[in-house]
């Protein structure tokens, strides 16, 4: 077999985050958690200066964010963070519901008692985050709860698909954490009850109820934060 002449990079080297990746991740996080609010203006030159990078990776990160619908690039004018899109949220919800329902069914038979206990610990840490009004910690633990169900069902790749599609839902969720975190935590407990009972119908129904709360969230945001909402 002929040998490859050029040296190939190690897998670890290939996994290193590029400058563009790092700029994208920083901006994505700030758009999703509403540090950069709908309507906020972004300057390629200013972002590059603040992050200590050249303009090219910022330009590339802007393009990736625009393709996902998070920013609107206007040539010769300021780039604008887009309103929260109901259409994008409903599309993300459709994808997420289908994938998580499939995962929760598998999880009812595959999760171990130790994994049930670990999920209970995540919920306990969520309760502490609620008590401390630590919304960032609560949001991270919310993601961990759903990730751990997928991973425990031996379907971690599904969580990666969900994560890639849920950013628009997360923007809406961040706006409601001040009054919706306890509801989410209670629903997590009900989902865990279904998993511990190894009752697929119960777990599926509870996960469906949990995820479809987005409809209630959208209705409240339309009434209370129309300045943040778009089509």
MARBA-3410 file (N, C-alpha, C, O; in Angstrom, 1 decimal):
231
0.9,-1.2,0.0,0.0,0.0,0.0,0.9,1.2,0.0,1.8,1.3,0.8 ~ 0.6,2.2,-0.9,1.5,3.4,-1.0,1.3,4.2,0.3,0.2,4.3,0.8 ~ 2.4,4.8,0.8,2.3,5.6,2.0,2.0,7.1,1.6,2.3,7.6,0.5 ~ 1.3,7.8,2.6,1.0,9.2,2.4,2.3,10.0,2.6,2.9,9.9,3.6 ~ 2.7,10.8,1.6,3.9,11.6,1.7,3.8,12.7,2.7,4.7,12.9,3.5
2.7,13.4,2.7,2.5,14.5,3.6,2.1,14.1,5.0,1.3,13.2,5.2 ~ 2.7,14.7,6.0,2.4,14.3,7.4,1.0,14.7,7.7,0.6,15.9,7.4 ~ 0.2,13.9,8.3,-1.2,14.2,8.7,-1.2,14.7,10.1,-0.5,14.2,10.9 ~ -2.1,15.6,10.4,-2.2,16.1,11.8,-2.8,15.1,12.7,-3.6,14.2,12.2 ~ -2.5,15.1,13.9,-3.1,14.2,14.9,-4.5,14.6,15.1,-4.9,15.7,14.8
-5.3,13.7,15.6,-6.7,14.0,15.9,-6.9,15.2,16.8,-7.8,16.0,16.7 ~ -6.0,15.2,17.9,-6.1,16.3,18.8,-5.9,17.7,18.1,-6.6,18.6,18.4 ~ -4.9,17.7,17.2,-4.7,18.9,16.4,-5.9,19.4,15.6,-6.2,20.5,15.5 ~ -6.6,18.4,15.0,-7.7,18.7,14.2,-8.9,19.2,15.0,-9.7,19.9,14.5 ~ -8.9,18.9,16.3,-10.0,19.3,17.2,-9.8,20.7,17.8,-10.7,21.2,18.4
-8.6,21.3,17.6,-8.4,22.6,18.1,-9.3,23.6,17.5,-9.6,23.6,16.3 ~ -9.8,24.5,18.3,-10.7,25.5,17.9,-10.0,26.6,17.1,-9.0,27.1,17.6 ~ -10.5,27.0,16.0,-9.8,28.1,15.2,-10.2,29.4,15.8,-11.1,29.5,16.7 ~ -9.6,30.5,15.4,-9.9,31.8,15.9,-11.3,32.1,15.5,-12.1,32.7,16.3 ~ -11.7,31.8,14.3,-13.1,32.0,13.9,-14.1,31.3,14.8,-15.1,31.8,15.1
-13.8,30.0,15.1,-14.7,29.3,16.0,-14.8,30.0,17.4,-15.9,30.1,17.9 ~ -13.7,30.5,17.9,-13.7,31.2,19.2,-14.5,32.5,19.1,-15.3,32.8,20.0 ~ -14.4,33.2,18.1,-15.1,34.5,17.9,-16.6,34.1,17.7,-17.5,34.8,18.4 ~ -16.9,33.1,16.9,-18.3,32.7,16.7,-18.9,32.3,18.1,-20.0,32.7,18.4 ~ -18.2,31.4,18.8,-18.8,30.9,20.1,-19.1,32.1,21.0,-20.1,32.1,21.7
-18.1,33.1,21.1,-18.3,34.2,22.0,-19.6,35.0,21.6,-20.3,35.4,22.5 ~ -19.7,35.3,20.3,-20.8,36.1,19.9,-22.1,35.3,20.0,-23.2,35.8,20.4 ~ -22.1,34.0,19.6,-23.3,33.2,19.7,-23.8,33.2,21.2,-25.0,33.3,21.4 ~ -22.9,33.0,22.1,-23.4,32.9,23.5,-24.0,34.2,23.9,-25.0,34.2,24.6 ~ -23.5,35.3,23.5,-24.0,36.7,23.9,-25.3,37.0,23.2,-26.1,37.7,23.7
-25.5,36.5,22.0,-26.8,36.7,21.3,-27.8,35.8,22.0,-28.9,36.3,22.2 ~ -27.5,34.6,22.3,-28.5,33.6,22.9,-28.9,34.1,24.3,-30.1,34.0,24.6 ~ -27.9,34.5,25.1,-28.3,34.9,26.5,-28.7,36.4,26.6,-28.9,36.9,27.7 ~ -28.8,37.0,25.4,-29.4,38.4,25.3,-28.5,39.4,25.9,-28.9,40.5,26.2 ~ -27.2,39.1,26.1,-26.3,40.2,26.4,-26.2,41.1,25.2,-26.2,42.3,25.4
-26.3,40.5,24.0,-26.5,41.3,22.8,-28.0,41.2,22.5,-28.4,40.2,21.9 ~ -28.7,42.2,22.7,-30.2,42.2,22.6,-30.6,42.4,21.1,-29.8,42.9,20.3 ~ -31.8,42.0,20.8,-32.3,42.3,19.5,-32.2,43.8,19.2,-32.6,44.6,20.0 ~ -31.7,44.1,18.0,-31.5,45.5,17.6,-30.2,46.0,17.9,-29.8,47.1,17.4 ~ -29.4,45.3,18.7,-28.0,45.7,19.0,-27.2,45.8,17.7,-27.3,44.9,16.9
-26.3,46.8,17.6,-25.5,47.0,16.5,-24.1,46.3,16.7,-23.5,46.5,17.8 ~ -23.6,45.7,15.7,-22.3,45.1,15.8,-21.4,45.6,14.7,-21.8,45.7,13.6 ~ -20.2,46.0,15.1,-19.2,46.5,14.2,-18.1,45.4,14.0,-17.5,45.0,15.0 ~ -17.8,45.1,12.8,-16.7,44.1,12.5,-15.4,44.6,13.1,-14.6,43.9,13.8 ~ -15.1,45.9,12.9,-13.8,46.5,13.4,-13.8,46.5,14.9,-12.7,46.2,15.5
-14.9,46.8,15.6,-14.9,46.9,17.0,-14.8,45.6,17.7,-14.1,45.4,18.6 ~ -15.5,44.6,17.1,-15.4,43.2,17.7,-13.9,42.7,17.5,-13.4,42.1,18.4 ~ -13.3,43.0,16.3,-12.0,42.5,16.1,-11.0,43.2,17.1,-10.1,42.5,17.7 ~ -11.2,44.5,17.4,-10.3,45.2,18.3,-10.5,44.7,19.7,-9.5,44.5,20.5 ~ -11.8,44.5,20.2,-12.0,44.0,21.5,-11.5,42.6,21.8,-11.0,42.3,22.9
-11.5,41.8,20.7,-11.1,40.4,20.9,-9.6,40.2,20.6,-9.1,39.1,20.7 ~ -9.0,41.2,20.0,-7.6,41.2,19.7,-7.3,40.2,18.5,-6.3,39.5,18.5 ~ -8.2,40.3,17.5,-8.0,39.4,16.4,-8.1,40.3,15.1,-8.5,41.4,15.2 ~ -7.7,39.7,14.0,-7.9,40.4,12.7,-9.4,40.4,12.3,-10.2,39.7,12.9 ~ -9.7,41.2,11.3,-11.2,41.3,10.9,-11.7,40.0,10.2,-12.9,39.8,10.2
-10.8,39.3,9.6,-11.3,38.1,8.8,-12.0,37.1,9.6,-13.1,36.7,9.2 ~ -11.5,36.6,10.7,-12.3,35.7,11.5,-13.6,36.3,12.0,-14.6,35.5,12.2 ~ -13.6,37.6,12.3,-14.9,38.2,12.7,-15.9,38.2,11.6,-17.0,37.9,11.7 ~ -15.4,38.5,10.4,-16.2,38.5,9.2,-16.8,37.1,9.0,-18.0,36.9,8.6 ~ -16.0,36.1,9.1,-16.4,34.7,9.0,-17.4,34.3,10.0,-18.4,33.6,9.8
-17.2,34.7,11.3,-18.1,34.4,12.4,-19.5,35.1,12.1,-20.5,34.6,12.3 ~ -19.4,36.4,11.7,-20.6,37.1,11.3,-21.4,36.3,10.3,-22.7,36.2,10.4 ~ -20.7,35.8,9.3,-21.4,35.1,8.2,-22.1,33.9,8.8,-23.3,33.6,8.4 ~ -21.5,33.1,9.6,-22.1,31.9,10.2,-23.3,32.3,11.1,-24.3,31.6,11.0 ~ -23.2,33.4,11.8,-24.4,33.8,12.6,-25.5,34.3,11.7,-26.7,34.0,12.1
-25.2,34.9,10.6,-26.2,35.4,9.7,-27.0,34.2,9.1,-28.2,34.3,8.9 ~ -26.2,33.1,8.8,-26.8,32.0,8.2,-27.8,31.3,9.1,-28.7,30.6,8.7 ~ -27.5,31.4,10.4,-28.4,30.8,11.4,-29.6,31.8,11.8,-30.5,31.4,12.5 ~ -29.6,33.0,11.2,-30.6,33.9,11.4,-30.5,34.8,12.7,-31.5,35.4,13.2 ~ -29.3,34.8,13.3,-29.1,35.6,14.5,-28.7,37.0,14.3,-29.0,37.9,15.2
-28.1,37.3,13.2,-27.7,38.7,12.9,-28.1,39.0,11.4,-28.2,38.1,10.6 ~ -28.2,40.3,11.1,-28.5,40.7,9.8,-27.4,41.6,9.3,-27.2,42.7,9.8 ~ -26.6,41.1,8.3,-25.5,41.8,7.8,-26.0,42.8,6.7,-26.5,42.4,5.7 ~ -25.7,44.1,7.0,-26.2,45.1,6.0,-24.9,45.8,5.4,-24.3,46.5,6.1 ~ -24.6,45.5,4.2,-23.4,46.1,3.6,-23.4,47.6,3.7,-24.4,48.3,3.5
-22.2,48.1,4.1,-22.0,49.6,4.3,-22.8,50.2,5.5,-22.8,51.4,5.6 ~ -23.4,49.3,6.2,-24.2,49.8,7.4,-23.9,48.8,8.5,-23.3,47.8,8.4 ~ -24.4,49.2,9.7,-24.1,48.4,10.9,-24.8,47.0,10.8,-25.9,46.9,10.3 ~ -24.2,46.0,11.3,-24.8,44.7,11.4,-25.7,44.7,12.6,-25.3,45.2,13.7 ~ -26.9,44.1,12.5,-27.9,44.2,13.6,-28.2,42.8,14.1,-28.4,41.9,13.3
-28.3,42.7,15.4,-28.8,41.4,16.0,-30.3,41.4,15.7,-31.1,42.3,16.0 ~ -30.8,40.2,15.2,-32.2,40.1,14.8,-33.1,40.0,15.9,-32.7,39.6,17.0 ~ -34.4,40.3,15.7,-35.4,40.0,16.7,-35.5,38.5,17.0,-35.1,37.7,16.1 ~ -36.2,38.1,18.1,-36.4,36.7,18.3,-37.5,36.2,17.4,-38.6,36.7,17.3 ~ -37.2,35.2,16.6,-38.0,34.8,15.5,-39.0,33.6,15.9,-38.5,32.6,16.3
-40.3,33.9,15.8,-41.2,32.8,16.2,-41.1,31.7,15.2,-41.3,30.5,15.5 ~ -40.9,32.0,13.9,-40.8,31.0,12.9,-39.6,30.1,13.2,-39.8,28.8,13.1 ~ -38.5,30.7,13.5,-37.3,29.9,13.8,-37.5,29.0,15.1,-37.0,27.9,15.1 ~ -38.2,29.6,16.1,-38.5,28.9,17.3,-39.3,27.6,17.0,-39.1,26.6,17.5 ~ -40.4,27.8,16.2,-41.3,26.7,15.9,-40.6,25.6,15.1,-40.8,24.4,15.3
-39.7,26.0,14.2,-38.9,25.0,13.5,-38.0,24.3,14.4,-37.9,23.0,14.3 ~ -37.3,25.0,15.3,-36.4,24.3,16.3,-37.2,23.4,17.2,-36.7,22.3,17.5 ~ -38.4,23.8,17.6,-39.2,23.0,18.5,-39.6,21.7,17.8,-39.6,20.7,18.4 ~ -40.0,21.8,16.5,-40.4,20.6,15.8,-39.3,19.6,15.8,-39.5,18.4,16.0 ~ -38.1,20.0,15.5,-36.9,19.2,15.4,-36.6,18.6,16.8,-36.4,17.4,17.0
-36.6,19.5,17.8,-36.2,19.0,19.2,-37.2,18.1,19.7,-36.8,17.0,20.3 ~ -38.5,18.3,19.6,-39.5,17.4,20.1,-39.4,16.0,19.5,-39.4,15.0,20.3 ~ -39.2,15.9,18.2,-39.1,14.6,17.6,-37.9,13.8,18.1,-38.0,12.7,18.4 ~ -36.8,14.5,18.2,-35.6,13.9,18.6,-35.6,13.5,20.1,-35.2,12.4,20.5 ~ -36.1,14.4,21.0,-36.1,14.1,22.4,-37.1,13.0,22.8,-36.9,12.2,23.7
-38.2,13.0,22.0,-39.2,11.9,22.3,-38.6,10.6,22.0,-38.8,9.6,22.7 ~ -37.9,10.5,20.9,-37.2,9.2,20.5,-36.2,8.8,21.6,-36.1,7.7,22.0 ~ -35.4,9.8,22.1,-34.4,9.6,23.1,-35.0,9.1,24.5,-34.6,8.2,25.1 ~ -36.1,9.8,24.9,-36.7,9.5,26.2,-37.3,8.1,26.2,-37.2,7.4,27.2 ~ -37.8,7.6,25.0,-38.3,6.3,25.0,-37.2,5.3,25.2,-37.3,4.3,25.9
-36.1,5.5,24.5,-34.9,4.6,24.6,-34.4,4.7,26.1,-33.9,3.7,26.6 ~ -34.4,5.9,26.6,-33.8,6.1,28.0,-34.5,5.3,29.0,-34.0,4.9,30.1 ~ -35.8,5.1,28.9,-36.6,4.4,29.9,-36.1,3.0,30.1,-36.3,2.5,31.3 ~ -35.5,2.4,29.1,-35.0,1.0,29.3,-33.5,0.9,29.5,-33.0,-0.1,30.0 ~ -32.8,2.0,29.1,-31.4,1.9,29.1,-30.7,2.6,30.3,-29.6,2.2,30.6
-31.3,3.6,30.9,-30.7,4.3,32.0,-30.5,3.4,33.2,-31.4,2.6,33.5 ~ -29.4,3.5,33.9,-29.2,2.7,35.1,-29.7,3.5,36.3,-30.0,4.7,36.2 ~ -29.7,2.8,37.5,-30.1,3.5,38.7,-29.1,4.6,39.0,-29.5,5.6,39.5 ~ -27.8,4.3,38.8,-26.8,5.4,39.0,-27.1,6.6,38.2,-26.9,7.7,38.6 ~ -27.5,6.4,36.9,-27.8,7.5,36.0,-29.0,8.2,36.5,-29.1,9.5,36.3
-30.0,7.5,37.0,-31.2,8.2,37.6,-30.8,9.1,38.7,-31.2,10.2,38.8 ~ -29.9,8.6,39.6,-29.4,9.4,40.7,-28.7,10.6,40.3,-28.8,11.7,40.9 ~ -27.9,10.5,39.2,-27.1,11.6,38.7,-28.1,12.7,38.1,-27.8,13.9,38.3 ~ -29.1,12.3,37.5,-30.1,13.2,37.0,-30.8,13.9,38.2,-31.1,15.1,38.1 ~ -31.1,13.2,39.3,-31.6,13.8,40.5,-30.7,14.8,41.0,-31.1,15.8,41.6
-29.4,14.6,41.0,-28.4,15.5,41.5,-28.4,16.8,40.6,-28.3,17.9,41.1 ~ -28.6,16.6,39.3,-28.7,17.8,38.4,-29.9,18.7,38.8,-29.8,19.9,38.9 ~ -31.0,18.0,39.1,-32.2,18.8,39.5,-32.0,19.5,40.9,-32.4,20.6,41.0 ~ -31.3,18.8,41.8,-31.0,19.4,43.1,-30.1,20.7,42.9,-30.3,21.7,43.6 ~ -29.1,20.6,42.0,-28.3,21.7,41.7,-29.1,22.8,41.0,-28.8,24.0,41.2
-30.1,22.5,40.2,-31.0,23.5,39.6,-31.7,24.2,40.7,-31.9,25.4,40.7 ~ -32.2,23.5,41.7,-32.9,24.1,42.8,-32.0,25.1,43.5,-32.5,26.2,43.9 ~ -30.7,24.8,43.7,-29.8,25.7,44.3,-29.6,27.0,43.4,-29.5,28.1,43.9 ~ -29.6,26.8,42.1,-29.4,27.9,41.2,-30.6,28.8,41.2,-30.5,30.0,41.1 ~ -31.8,28.2,41.4,-33.0,29.0,41.5,-33.0,29.8,42.7,-33.3,31.0,42.7
-32.6,29.2,43.9,-32.5,29.9,45.1,-31.5,31.1,45.1,-31.7,32.1,45.7 ~ -30.4,30.9,44.3,-29.4,31.9,44.2,-29.7,32.9,43.1,-28.9,33.8,42.8 ~ -30.8,32.7,42.3,-31.1,33.5,41.1,-29.9,33.5,40.2,-29.6,34.5,39.6 ~ -29.3,32.3,40.0,-28.2,32.2,39.1,-28.7,31.6,37.8,-28.8,30.4,37.6 ~ -29.1,32.5,36.9,-29.8,32.0,35.7,-28.9,31.3,34.7,-29.2,30.4,34.0
-27.6,31.8,34.7,-26.6,31.1,33.8,-26.4,29.7,34.2,-26.3,28.8,33.4 ~ -26.3,29.5,35.5,-26.1,28.1,36.1,-27.3,27.3,35.8,-27.2,26.1,35.4 ~ -28.5,27.8,36.0,-29.7,27.1,35.8,-29.8,26.7,34.3,-30.1,25.5,34.0 ~ -29.5,27.6,33.4,-29.6,27.3,32.0,-28.6,26.1,31.6,-28.9,25.2,30.9 ~ -27.4,26.2,32.1,-26.4,25.2,31.9,-26.8,23.8,32.4,-26.6,22.8,31.8
-27.4,23.8,33.6,-27.9,22.6,34.2,-29.1,22.0,33.4,-29.3,20.8,33.4 ~ -29.9,22.9,32.9,-31.0,22.5,32.1,-30.5,21.7,30.9,-31.0,20.6,30.5 ~ -29.5,22.3,30.2,-28.9,21.6,29.1,-28.3,20.3,29.5,-28.4,19.3,28.8 ~ -27.6,20.3,30.7,-27.0,19.0,31.2,-28.0,17.9,31.4,-27.8,16.8,31.1 ~ -29.2,18.3,32.0,-30.2,17.3,32.2,-30.7,16.6,30.9,-30.7,15.4,30.8
-30.9,17.4,29.9,-31.4,16.9,28.6,-30.2,16.1,27.9,-30.5,15.0,27.3 ~ -29.0,16.6,28.0,-27.9,15.9,27.4,-27.7,14.6,28.1,-27.5,13.6,27.4 ~ -27.8,14.5,29.4,-27.5,13.3,30.1,-28.5,12.2,29.8,-28.2,11.0,29.9 ~ -29.7,12.6,29.5,-30.7,11.6,29.1,-30.3,11.0,27.8,-30.4,9.8,27.6 ~ -29.9,11.9,26.8,-29.5,11.4,25.5,-28.3,10.5,25.6,-28.2,9.4,25.1
-27.3,11.0,26.4,-26.1,10.2,26.6,-26.3,8.9,27.3,-25.8,7.8,26.9 ~ -27.2,8.9,28.3,-27.5,7.7,29.0,-28.2,6.7,28.2,-28.1,5.4,28.4 ~ -29.0,7.2,27.2,-29.7,6.3,26.3,-28.8,5.8,25.1,-29.2,5.1,24.2 ~ -27.5,6.2,25.3,-26.5,5.8,24.2,-26.8,6.5,22.9,-26.5,5.9,21.8 ~ -27.3,7.7,23.0,-27.7,8.5,21.8,-27.1,9.9,21.9,-27.8,10.9,21.6
-25.9,10.0,22.4,-25.4,11.4,22.6,-25.3,12.2,21.3,-25.4,13.4,21.4 ~ -25.1,11.5,20.2,-25.1,12.3,18.9,-26.4,13.0,18.7,-26.4,14.0,18.0 ~ -27.5,12.5,19.3,-28.8,13.2,19.1,-28.8,14.5,19.8,-29.3,15.5,19.3 ~ -28.1,14.6,21.0,-28.0,15.9,21.7,-27.3,16.9,20.9,-27.6,18.1,20.9 ~ -26.2,16.4,20.2,-25.5,17.3,19.3,-26.3,17.9,18.2,-26.2,19.1,17.9
-27.2,17.2,17.7,-28.2,17.7,16.7,-29.1,18.7,17.3,-29.4,19.7,16.7 ~ -29.6,18.3,18.5,-30.6,19.2,19.2,-29.9,20.5,19.5,-30.4,21.6,19.3 ~ -28.6,20.5,20.0,-27.9,21.7,20.4,-27.7,22.6,19.2,-27.7,23.8,19.3 ~ -27.4,22.0,18.0,-27.2,22.8,16.8,-28.4,23.5,16.4,-28.3,24.5,15.6 ~ -29.6,23.1,16.8,-30.8,23.7,16.3,-31.7,24.4,17.4,-32.7,25.0,17.0
-31.2,24.5,18.6,-32.1,25.0,19.6,-31.8,26.5,20.0,-32.4,27.0,21.0 ~ -30.8,27.1,19.4,-30.4,28.5,19.8,-31.6,29.5,19.8,-31.6,30.3,20.7 ~ -32.5,29.4,18.9,-33.6,30.4,18.8,-34.5,30.1,20.0,-35.1,31.1,20.6 ~ -34.7,28.8,20.4,-35.6,28.5,21.5,-34.9,29.1,22.8,-35.6,29.6,23.7 ~ -33.6,29.0,22.9,-32.8,29.4,24.0,-33.0,30.9,24.3,-33.1,31.4,25.4
-33.0,31.7,23.2,-33.2,33.1,23.3,-34.5,33.4,24.1,-34.6,34.3,25.0 ~ -35.6,32.8,23.7,-36.9,33.0,24.3,-36.8,32.5,25.8,-37.4,33.1,26.6 ~ -36.2,31.4,26.0,-36.1,30.8,27.4,-35.4,31.7,28.3,-35.7,31.9,29.5 ~ -34.3,32.4,27.8,-33.5,33.3,28.7,-34.4,34.4,29.2,-34.3,34.9,30.3 ~ -35.3,34.9,28.3,-36.2,36.0,28.7,-37.2,35.6,29.8,-37.7,36.4,30.5
-37.4,34.3,30.0,-38.5,33.8,30.9,-37.9,33.1,32.1,-38.7,32.7,33.0 ~ -36.6,33.0,32.2,-36.1,32.3,33.4,-36.4,32.9,34.7,-36.5,32.2,35.7 ~ -36.7,34.2,34.8,-37.0,34.8,36.0,-38.3,34.3,36.6,-38.5,34.3,37.8 ~ -39.2,33.8,35.8,-40.5,33.3,36.3,-40.8,31.9,35.9,-41.7,31.3,36.3 ~ -39.9,31.3,35.0,-40.2,30.0,34.5,-39.3,28.9,34.9,-39.5,27.7,34.7
-38.2,29.3,35.7,-37.2,28.3,36.0,-37.8,27.2,37.0,-37.6,26.0,36.8 ~ -38.6,27.6,37.9,-39.2,26.6,38.8,-40.1,25.7,38.1,-40.2,24.5,38.4 ~ -40.9,26.2,37.1,-41.8,25.3,36.4,-40.9,24.2,35.6,-41.2,23.0,35.6 ~ -39.8,24.7,35.0,-39.0,23.8,34.3,-38.4,22.7,35.2,-38.3,21.5,34.9 ~ -38.0,23.1,36.4,-37.4,22.2,37.4,-38.4,21.1,37.8,-38.1,20.0,37.9
-39.7,21.6,38.1,-40.7,20.6,38.4,-41.0,19.6,37.3,-41.2,18.4,37.6 ~ -40.9,20.1,36.1,-41.2,19.2,34.9,-40.0,18.2,34.8,-40.2,17.1,34.4 ~ -38.8,18.7,35.1,-37.7,17.7,35.1,-37.9,16.6,36.1,-37.6,15.4,35.8 ~ -38.4,17.0,37.3,-38.7,15.9,38.3,-39.7,14.9,37.8,-39.6,13.7,38.0 ~ -40.7,15.4,37.1,-41.8,14.5,36.5,-41.2,13.6,35.4,-41.5,12.4,35.4
-40.3,14.2,34.6,-39.6,13.4,33.6,-38.8,12.3,34.3,-38.8,11.1,33.8 ~ -38.1,12.6,35.3,-37.3,11.7,36.0,-38.2,10.6,36.7,-37.8,9.4,36.7 ~ -39.3,11.0,37.2,-40.2,10.0,37.8,-40.6,8.9,36.7,-40.6,7.7,37.0 ~ -40.9,9.4,35.5,-41.2,8.4,34.4,-40.0,7.5,34.1,-40.2,6.3,33.8 ~ -38.8,8.1,34.1,-37.7,7.3,33.8,-37.4,6.3,34.9,-37.1,5.1,34.6
-37.5,6.7,36.1,-37.3,5.7,37.2,-38.3,4.6,37.3,-38.0,3.5,37.7 ~ -39.6,4.9,36.8,-40.6,3.9,36.8,-40.5,3.1,35.5,-41.2,2.1,35.4 ~ -39.6,3.4,34.7,-39.4,2.7,33.4,-40.7,2.7,32.6,-41.0,1.7,32.0 ~ -41.4,3.8,32.7,-42.7,3.9,32.0,-42.5,4.9,30.8,-42.5,6.1,31.0 ~ -42.4,4.3,29.7,-42.1,5.1,28.5,-43.3,6.1,28.2,-43.0,7.2,27.7
-44.5,5.6,28.4,-45.6,6.5,28.1,-45.6,7.7,29.0,-45.9,8.9,28.6 ~ -45.4,7.5,30.3,-45.3,8.6,31.3,-44.2,9.5,31.0,-44.3,10.8,30.9 ~ -43.0,9.0,30.7,-41.8,9.8,30.5,-42.0,10.6,29.2,-41.6,11.8,29.1 ~ -42.6,10.0,28.2,-42.8,10.7,26.9,-43.8,11.8,27.1,-43.7,12.9,26.6 ~ -44.9,11.6,27.8,-45.9,12.6,28.1,-45.3,13.8,28.8,-45.6,14.9,28.5
-44.5,13.5,29.8,-43.9,14.6,30.6,-42.9,15.4,29.8,-42.9,16.6,29.9 ~ -42.1,14.7,29.0,-41.2,15.4,28.1,-41.9,16.3,27.1,-41.5,17.4,26.8 ~ -43.0,15.8,26.6,-43.8,16.5,25.6,-44.4,17.8,26.3,-44.4,18.9,25.7 ~ -44.9,17.6,27.5,-45.5,18.7,28.2,-44.4,19.8,28.5,-44.7,21.0,28.4 ~ -43.2,19.3,28.8,-42.1,20.2,29.2,-41.7,21.0,28.0,-41.6,22.2,28.1
-41.6,20.4,26.8,-41.1,21.1,25.6,-42.1,22.0,25.0,-41.8,23.0,24.5 ~ -43.4,21.6,25.1,-44.5,22.4,24.5,-44.8,23.6,25.3,-45.6,24.4,24.9 ~ -44.2,23.8,26.4,-44.3,25.0,27.2,-43.9,26.2,26.4,-44.2,27.4,26.7 ~ -43.1,26.0,25.3,-42.7,27.1,24.5,-43.8,27.9,23.9,-43.7,29.1,23.6 ~ -45.0,27.2,23.7,-46.1,27.9,23.2,-46.6,29.0,24.2,-46.9,30.1,23.8
-46.7,28.6,25.5,-47.0,29.5,26.5,-46.0,30.7,26.6,-46.3,31.8,26.8 ~ -44.7,30.3,26.5,-43.7,31.3,26.5,-43.8,32.3,25.4,-43.7,33.5,25.7 ~ -44.1,31.9,24.2,-44.2,32.8,23.1,-45.4,33.7,23.3,-45.3,34.9,23.0 ~ -46.5,33.2,23.8,-47.7,34.0,24.0,-47.4,35.1,25.0,-47.8,36.3,24.8 ~ -46.7,34.8,26.1,-46.3,35.8,27.1,-45.3,36.8,26.6,-45.5,38.0,26.9
-44.4,36.3,25.8,-43.4,37.3,25.2,-44.0,38.2,24.2,-43.7,39.4,24.2 ~ -45.0,37.7,23.4,-45.7,38.6,22.5,-46.4,39.8,23.3,-46.4,40.9,22.8 ~ -46.9,39.4,24.4,-47.7,40.4,25.2,-46.7,41.3,26.0,-47.0,42.5,26.1 ~ -45.6,40.8,26.5,-44.8,41.5,27.5,-43.5,42.1,26.8,-43.1,43.2,27.3 ~ -43.0,41.5,25.8,-41.8,42.0,25.1,-41.9,42.1,23.6,-41.1,41.5,22.9
-42.9,42.8,23.1,-43.0,42.9,21.7,-41.8,43.5,21.0,-41.6,43.3,19.8 ~ -41.1,44.3,21.8,-39.9,45.0,21.2,-38.8,44.0,20.9,-37.9,44.3,20.1 ~ -38.8,42.8,21.4,-37.8,41.8,21.2,-38.3,40.8,20.1,-37.5,40.0,19.6 ~ -39.5,40.8,19.8,-40.1,39.7,19.0,-40.2,40.1,17.5,-40.5,41.2,17.1 ~ -40.0,39.1,16.7,-40.2,39.2,15.2,-41.1,38.1,14.7,-41.6,37.3,15.5
-41.2,38.0,13.4,-42.0,37.0,12.8,-41.4,35.6,12.9,-41.9,34.6,12.5
END
